[in-house]
Amino acid sequence: MWIRRCRPWGAALSDVRLERELIAEVVPVGVDAAAGGSAAGVGTDAAQARAEVGPDEVDGRGRLLLPAFADVHVHLDSTRLGLPFRPHTGAPGVWAMMLNDREHWRQAEEGITERVARTLGMMVARGTTRVRSFAQVDVDAGLERLEAVLAAREAFRDWAEVQVIAFPQAGLLREEGSARVLEDALRAGADVVGGIDPCSLDRDPVRHLDVVFGLAERYGLPVDVHLHEPGELGRFSADLILERTHALGMQGRVLISHGYGLWDGTESQTRALVERLAEADVATATVAPGGRQNLPLQLLVEHDVRVGLGEDGQRDYWSPYGNADMLDRTWQLAFTHGFRRDDLVEHCLAVATRGGASIMDADLPRLAGVEDRPGLAVGDRADLLLLDGETPTAAVMDRLPDRTVLHRGRVVAEGLELV
């Protein structure tokens, strides 16, 4: 199959040939980049362009060609997208927010399996073909929420690649039986072992991390730890995570999510932590929060630390934010970091696409620097997004709906609708 008249990462008009699920060839079409700077600049109206495209071709219409998005931190099991809006009722703090969610999640106007499937479909339609989702497992929900996410993973296996994290949102030590439920979730088919705030929530970081890493070692699975803890407490937990990563030889298989308090120390503390993350090959994922210390994105990529982006909850009982669109979240990543230069905004796109993909697939090269624009070379898997925009930065600013999404070389969505 050919993708005709597209602009890889905003470069000159090209034709891209796919063989099965891989990019096989990228051929310039001989039109100067200045002349093909937008769909209008191609010099052919949409009707004529469609008439020139064969049955085994996709018409790029001068649009940008980018790698598809990878959302590596999302809670599909708590979504309320598509349901009536409800006022936020959560109280401050992880435990209080968890109790609020526990009180309400079963009362939604629609079953959890349907909610999860609809949200995953919305994500694919907007350009996300790699998804790493948490599924809460605790003594209240048992495996019910996990099973809904596993069902969506199976239902969308031809539209997206989904990894499921068994996530002990309520901790592992505060309620009897929590660790047993977490292990049951791994037996049921979860792909990743989750953990959360070993100091501030469970108040026993050694026991908490012993359970998490012990299960990871037993089942041969990676680890993803939510870390909301502030300042020195968060850095202490991170040190314990790094220590276990080295001890168990789990380099490249551990991720710290959020890490809100890791980056509010001195410049020397920040640089030292980045170097330790690099040495242990521990990745991190952000949801681009406002009002907090930002990740040192440029420093992390300079040290080959893998960084991914996610939407977190999506209009759920934790927060009214989130709309299944990673292009919006890419804008938020750039905005919260105060980026204005095109290269830095485009770097946010690289983090949101191949940055996250390298977390889900350790065999993929990580971002090589702020200027790296990977994902569209010969041999890359054809998880692709055709997107309207004059430049990649303009596309992030405008976030237009004219999108075509490909997963493993097949068109799976067009104009924000699943195919």
C-alpha positions as CSV (number, residue, x, y, z in Angstrom):
1,M,0.0,0.0,0.0
2,W,1.1,3.6,-0.7
3,I,0.5,6.7,1.3
4,R,0.5,9.4,-1.3
5,R,1.4,13.1,-1.0
6,C,2.2,13.3,2.7
7,R,4.9,15.3,4.6
8,P,6.9,13.1,7.1
9,W,7.4,15.2,10.2
10,G,6.6,18.3,8.1
11,A,9.3,17.7,5.5
12,A,8.9,17.7,1.7
13,L,6.0,16.0,0.0
14,S,6.7,12.2,-0.2
15,D,5.1,8.9,-1.1
16,V,5.4,6.2,1.5
17,R,5.2,2.5,0.6
18,L,4.1,0.0,3.2
19,E,4.7,-3.8,3.0
20,R,2.5,-5.6,5.4
21,E,3.0,-3.8,8.7
22,L,6.3,-2.0,8.0
23,I,7.4,1.1,6.2
24,A,9.3,-0.2,3.1
25,E,10.1,3.0,1.2
26,V,9.9,6.8,1.5
27,V,10.1,8.6,-1.9
28,P,10.1,12.4,-2.4
29,V,7.5,13.3,-5.1
30,G,9.6,16.2,-6.5
31,V,7.5,19.0,-5.0
32,D,9.4,21.7,-3.1
33,A,8.6,21.8,0.6
34,A,7.7,25.5,0.3
35,A,5.1,24.7,-2.4
36,G,3.6,21.8,-0.5
37,G,3.5,23.5,2.9
38,S,-0.2,22.7,3.3
39,A,-3.0,20.7,1.7
40,A,-4.0,23.8,-0.3
41,G,-0.4,24.2,-1.6
42,V,-0.5,20.8,-3.3
43,G,-2.3,22.4,-6.2
44,T,-5.0,19.8,-6.5
45,D,-8.5,20.0,-4.9
46,A,-9.7,17.1,-2.7
47,A,-12.0,15.6,-5.3
48,Q,-9.3,15.5,-8.0
49,A,-6.8,14.1,-5.5
50,R,-9.2,11.3,-4.5
51,A,-9.8,10.4,-8.1
52,E,-6.0,10.0,-8.6
53,V,-5.6,7.6,-5.7
54,G,-5.9,3.9,-6.4
55,P,-7.7,1.3,-4.3
56,D,-4.5,0.3,-2.5
57,E,-3.5,3.8,-1.7
58,V,-4.2,6.4,1.0
59,D,-4.4,10.0,0.0
60,G,-2.2,12.1,2.3
61,R,-3.6,15.3,0.7
62,G,-0.4,17.2,1.7
63,R,-1.1,16.4,5.4
64,L,1.7,15.8,8.0
65,L,2.7,12.2,8.5
66,L,3.7,11.4,12.1
67,P,4.1,8.3,14.2
68,A,0.8,7.4,16.0
69,F,0.5,8.3,19.6
70,A,1.4,6.1,22.5
71,D,-0.6,6.8,25.7
72,V,1.5,5.1,28.4
73,H,-0.4,6.3,31.5
74,V,-4.1,6.1,31.3
75,H,-6.8,4.7,33.7
76,L,-9.3,3.2,31.3
77,D,-11.2,1.6,34.1
78,S,-12.3,4.9,35.7
79,T,-13.5,6.7,32.5
80,R,-16.8,8.6,32.3
81,L,-16.3,9.8,28.7
82,G,-19.6,9.8,26.9
83,L,-21.7,9.9,30.1
84,P,-23.5,12.9,31.6
85,F,-21.2,15.4,33.2
86,R,-21.2,15.2,37.0
87,P,-19.7,17.6,39.6
88,H,-16.4,16.7,41.1
89,T,-16.8,15.3,44.6
90,G,-13.4,14.0,45.5
91,A,-11.5,15.3,48.6
92,P,-7.7,16.1,48.6
93,G,-5.3,13.3,48.9
94,V,-4.8,9.9,47.2
95,W,-6.7,7.9,49.9
96,A,-9.6,10.2,50.0
97,M,-9.8,10.4,46.2
98,M,-9.7,6.6,46.1
99,L,-12.6,6.3,48.6
100,N,-14.6,8.7,46.5
101,D,-14.0,6.6,43.4
102,R,-14.9,3.4,45.3
103,E,-18.2,4.9,46.4
104,H,-19.3,5.9,42.9
105,W,-17.8,3.8,40.1
106,R,-20.5,1.2,40.2
107,Q,-23.3,3.8,40.0
108,A,-22.4,5.0,36.5
109,E,-25.2,5.2,33.9
110,E,-23.5,2.5,31.9
111,G,-21.6,-0.7,32.7
112,I,-17.8,-0.6,33.1
113,T,-17.1,-2.9,30.1
114,E,-19.0,-0.5,27.8
115,R,-17.3,2.6,29.2
116,V,-13.8,1.2,28.8
117,A,-14.5,0.0,25.2
118,R,-16.0,3.3,24.1
119,T,-13.1,5.3,25.5
120,L,-10.5,3.1,24.0
121,G,-12.3,3.4,20.6
122,M,-12.2,7.2,21.0
123,M,-8.5,7.1,21.7
124,V,-7.8,5.1,18.6
125,A,-10.0,7.3,16.4
126,R,-8.0,10.4,17.5
127,G,-4.6,8.8,16.7
128,T,-3.5,6.6,19.6
129,T,-2.5,3.0,18.7
130,R,-0.4,2.1,21.6
131,V,-2.0,2.2,25.1
132,R,-0.7,1.3,28.6
133,S,-3.7,1.3,30.9
134,F,-4.0,0.8,34.6
135,A,-6.7,-1.4,36.1
136,Q,-7.5,-1.0,39.7
137,V,-7.4,-4.2,41.7
138,D,-8.3,-4.2,45.4
139,V,-10.5,-5.9,48.0
140,D,-13.5,-3.9,46.9
141,A,-13.3,-4.3,43.1
142,G,-11.6,-7.6,43.0
143,L,-10.8,-8.3,39.4
144,E,-14.0,-6.6,38.0
145,R,-12.2,-3.5,36.7
146,L,-9.3,-5.5,35.4
147,E,-11.6,-7.8,33.4
148,A,-13.2,-4.8,31.7
149,V,-9.8,-3.6,30.5
150,L,-8.7,-7.0,29.5
151,A,-11.9,-7.4,27.5
152,A,-11.2,-4.1,25.7
153,R,-7.7,-5.2,24.9
154,E,-9.1,-8.3,23.2
155,A,-11.9,-6.5,21.4
156,F,-9.5,-3.9,20.0
157,R,-6.5,-6.2,19.2
158,D,-6.8,-5.2,15.5
159,W,-7.0,-1.5,16.2
160,A,-4.4,-1.0,18.9
161,E,-1.7,-2.6,21.1
162,V,-2.8,-2.5,24.7
163,Q,-0.8,-3.3,27.8
164,V,-2.6,-3.7,31.2
165,I,-1.1,-2.8,34.5
166,A,-2.6,-4.5,37.6
167,F,-2.7,-1.4,39.9
168,P,-3.2,-1.5,43.7
169,Q,-4.7,2.0,44.0
170,A,-5.6,1.4,47.6
171,G,-2.1,0.2,48.5
172,L,-1.0,-3.3,49.4
173,L,-0.8,-3.2,53.2
174,R,-3.7,-1.1,54.5
175,E,-6.4,-3.7,53.6
176,E,-6.1,-7.4,54.3
177,G,-5.9,-9.4,51.1
178,S,-4.7,-6.6,48.8
179,A,-1.5,-8.4,47.8
180,R,-3.4,-11.6,47.0
181,V,-5.8,-9.7,44.7
182,L,-2.7,-8.2,42.9
183,E,-1.3,-11.7,42.3
184,D,-4.7,-12.9,41.1
185,A,-4.7,-10.1,38.6
186,L,-1.3,-11.2,37.2
187,R,-2.6,-14.8,36.8
188,A,-5.7,-13.4,35.0
189,G,-3.5,-11.8,32.3
190,A,-2.2,-8.4,33.4
191,D,1.0,-7.4,31.7
192,V,2.7,-5.2,34.3
193,V,2.9,-5.1,38.1
194,G,1.8,-1.8,39.6
195,G,2.7,-0.1,42.9
196,I,1.9,3.2,44.5
197,D,3.4,5.6,47.1
198,P,5.2,3.0,49.3
199,C,5.9,5.6,52.0
200,S,3.0,7.9,52.2
201,L,0.2,5.5,51.4
202,D,1.3,2.1,52.8
203,R,3.8,3.7,55.3
204,D,6.2,0.7,54.9
205,P,8.2,1.1,51.7
206,V,10.3,-2.0,52.2
207,R,7.3,-4.3,52.5
208,H,5.4,-2.6,49.7
209,L,8.3,-2.8,47.3
210,D,9.1,-6.3,48.4
211,V,5.6,-7.4,47.3
212,V,5.7,-5.5,44.0
213,F,9.2,-6.6,42.9
214,G,8.7,-10.1,44.3
215,L,5.7,-10.6,42.1
216,A,7.5,-9.1,39.1
217,E,10.4,-11.5,39.6
218,R,8.1,-14.5,40.1
219,Y,6.0,-13.8,37.0
220,G,8.7,-12.3,34.8
221,L,6.8,-9.0,34.4
222,P,7.9,-5.3,34.4
223,V,7.0,-2.8,37.1
224,D,5.2,0.6,37.1
225,V,5.1,2.6,40.4
226,H,2.8,5.6,40.9
227,L,4.9,8.1,42.9
228,H,2.9,11.2,44.1
229,E,5.2,11.6,47.2
230,P,6.7,15.1,47.7
231,G,10.3,16.2,47.8
232,E,12.7,14.2,49.9
233,L,10.1,11.5,50.6
234,G,9.6,10.9,46.9
235,R,13.4,10.9,46.2
236,F,13.8,8.3,49.0
237,S,11.2,6.0,47.4
238,A,12.9,6.5,44.1
239,D,16.2,5.4,45.6
240,L,14.6,2.2,46.9
241,I,13.1,1.5,43.5
242,L,16.4,2.0,41.8
243,E,18.1,-0.2,44.4
244,R,15.7,-3.1,43.7
245,T,16.0,-2.6,39.9
246,H,19.8,-3.1,40.2
247,A,19.5,-6.0,42.7
248,L,17.1,-8.0,40.5
249,G,18.7,-7.1,37.1
250,M,15.5,-5.4,36.0
251,Q,17.2,-2.6,34.1
252,G,14.9,-1.5,31.2
253,R,11.8,-3.0,32.9
254,V,10.8,-0.4,35.5
255,L,8.9,2.9,35.2
256,I,8.2,5.6,37.7
257,S,4.9,7.3,36.9
258,H,4.3,11.0,37.8
259,G,7.3,11.5,40.2
260,Y,5.8,14.9,41.2
261,G,8.3,15.4,44.0
262,L,11.4,14.2,42.3
263,W,12.3,17.5,40.5
264,D,11.8,20.2,43.1
265,G,15.3,19.9,44.6
266,T,18.5,21.6,43.8
267,E,20.1,21.5,40.3
268,S,22.7,19.0,41.5
269,Q,20.0,16.7,43.0
270,T,18.1,16.8,39.8
271,R,21.2,16.0,37.7
272,A,22.2,13.2,40.1
273,L,18.8,11.6,40.0
274,V,18.7,11.7,36.2
275,E,22.1,10.0,36.0
276,R,20.9,7.3,38.4
277,L,17.7,6.7,36.3
278,A,19.9,6.4,33.2
279,E,22.3,4.0,34.9
280,A,19.3,1.7,36.0
281,D,17.4,2.4,32.7
282,V,14.3,3.3,34.7
283,A,11.8,5.1,32.5
284,T,9.3,7.8,33.6
285,A,5.8,8.8,32.4
286,T,4.2,12.2,32.9
287,V,0.6,13.5,32.4
288,A,1.8,17.1,32.0
289,P,0.3,18.4,35.2
290,G,-0.2,22.0,35.9
291,G,1.0,23.8,39.0
292,R,3.8,21.4,39.8
293,Q,7.6,21.1,39.1
294,N,8.0,20.0,35.5
295,L,10.1,17.1,34.3
296,P,13.5,18.2,33.1
297,L,12.7,16.9,29.6
298,Q,15.8,18.1,27.9
299,L,18.1,16.7,30.5
300,L,16.4,13.4,30.6
301,V,16.7,12.9,26.8
302,E,20.3,13.9,26.9
303,H,21.0,11.0,29.3
304,D,18.9,8.5,27.3
305,V,16.2,8.2,29.9
306,R,13.0,7.0,28.3
307,V,10.1,9.4,28.8
308,G,6.4,8.9,27.8
309,L,3.2,10.9,28.0
310,G,-0.3,9.9,29.1
311,E,-3.7,11.3,29.8
312,D,-4.2,9.8,33.3
313,G,-7.9,9.6,34.2
314,Q,-10.4,10.9,31.6
315,R,-13.4,12.8,33.0
316,D,-13.7,10.3,35.9
317,Y,-14.3,10.5,39.7
318,W,-10.8,11.8,40.2
319,S,-10.8,14.7,37.7
320,P,-13.0,16.3,35.0
321,Y,-10.0,16.6,32.6
322,G,-9.1,14.2,29.8
323,N,-10.8,13.8,26.4
324,A,-9.2,10.7,24.8
325,D,-7.1,13.0,22.5
326,M,-3.3,12.7,22.9
327,L,-2.8,15.7,20.6
328,D,-4.5,17.8,23.3
329,R,-2.2,16.3,25.9
330,T,0.8,17.0,23.8
331,W,-0.3,20.7,23.7
332,Q,-0.6,20.6,27.5
333,L,3.0,19.1,27.8
334,A,4.4,22.0,25.7
335,F,2.3,24.6,27.5
336,T,3.1,23.5,31.1
337,H,6.8,23.5,30.2
338,G,6.6,27.0,28.7
339,F,7.9,25.8,25.3
340,R,7.6,28.2,22.4
341,R,10.3,27.2,20.0
342,D,9.3,24.8,17.3
343,D,12.0,22.3,18.1
344,L,10.8,22.0,21.7
345,V,7.1,21.7,20.7
346,E,8.0,19.0,18.2
347,H,10.0,17.3,20.9
348,C,6.8,17.0,22.9
349,L,5.3,15.3,19.8
350,A,8.2,12.9,19.8
351,V,7.7,12.1,23.5
352,A,4.0,11.5,22.9
353,T,4.6,9.2,20.1
354,R,7.9,7.2,19.9
355,G,8.9,8.2,23.4
356,G,6.0,6.2,24.8
357,A,6.4,3.5,22.2
358,S,10.0,2.8,23.4
359,I,8.5,2.2,26.9
360,M,6.0,-0.4,25.7
361,D,8.6,-2.0,23.4
362,A,12.1,-2.0,24.8
363,D,13.5,-3.1,21.4
364,L,12.6,0.3,19.9
365,P,15.3,3.0,19.9
366,R,14.8,5.7,22.5
367,L,14.8,9.3,21.6
368,A,18.3,10.3,20.8
369,G,17.9,14.0,21.6
370,V,15.6,17.0,21.4
371,E,16.1,17.1,17.6
372,D,15.3,13.4,17.1
373,R,12.2,12.8,14.9
374,P,11.9,9.0,14.7
375,G,9.2,6.6,13.7
376,L,9.0,7.1,9.9
377,A,12.1,5.4,8.6
378,V,12.3,2.3,6.5
379,G,11.8,-0.7,8.7
380,D,9.6,1.1,11.3
381,R,6.2,-0.4,12.1
382,A,3.5,1.5,10.2
383,D,1.7,2.9,13.2
384,L,1.0,6.2,11.7
385,L,-1.1,9.4,11.8
386,L,-1.9,11.7,8.9
387,L,-2.8,15.0,10.5
388,D,-3.8,18.4,9.1
389,G,-1.4,21.3,9.8
390,E,1.1,23.6,8.2
391,T,3.9,22.4,10.4
392,P,4.1,19.9,13.4
393,T,4.0,22.8,15.8
394,A,1.0,24.3,14.0
395,A,-0.8,20.9,14.3
396,V,-0.2,20.9,18.1
397,M,-1.6,24.4,18.4
398,D,-4.6,23.9,16.1
399,R,-5.5,20.2,16.8
400,L,-7.7,19.8,13.8
401,P,-10.0,16.8,13.2
402,D,-8.8,15.8,9.7
403,R,-6.9,12.7,10.8
404,T,-6.2,9.2,9.3
405,V,-4.9,6.6,11.7
406,L,-3.0,3.4,10.7
407,H,-2.1,0.5,12.9
408,R,0.3,-2.1,11.7
409,G,-0.1,-0.9,8.1
410,R,-3.9,-0.8,8.1
411,V,-6.2,2.2,8.2
412,V,-8.2,1.9,11.5
413,A,-9.7,5.4,11.8
414,E,-10.7,8.3,9.6
415,G,-12.0,11.7,10.5
416,L,-12.2,10.8,14.3
417,E,-14.3,7.7,13.5
418,L,-13.2,4.1,13.7
419,V,-12.9,2.1,10.4
